[in-house]
Amino acid sequence: MWAMKGNLLIVDDEVDLSWSMKELLEDEAHHIYIANNGEEGLAILRSHKIDCVVSDIKMPLMGGLQFIETARKLDFNMPFIFYTGHGSSELKKILNHLGATELLTKPNYLNLEIAIRNVLSA
């Protein structure tokens, strides 16, 4: 059994999916926060210690790309794992440039769980 480490932020406009991810990952993190878009995600980053972010790409108000760009400009350097149904090789290149850790395709929960465990136990 590995030691739980860190706080996780899930940013996704699909509320049911966010809660499903939270239930799935509750044994992997100390605390899990949920935001419905990048703007809410930034507010949580500013007010809580977050060790890893799981974010969708396409969301209203502020999508995943703008969210990671803004977070990096504000010196939030935690790992970002993108979990989306809209992945592509071009998107992967952009996300790598922005320092994203992973780009995973919904709804593969096993890969998400493994990625979170790897990041939070590092």
Secondary structure as UniProt FT lines:
FT   STRAND          7..11
FT   HELIX           15..25
FT   TURN            26..28
FT   STRAND          31..35
FT   HELIX           38..47
FT   STRAND          52..55
FT   HELIX           64..73
FT   TURN            74..75
FT   STRAND          80..84
FT   HELIX           89..97
FT   TURN            98..99
FT   STRAND          102..105
FT   TURN            106..107
FT   HELIX           109..120
//
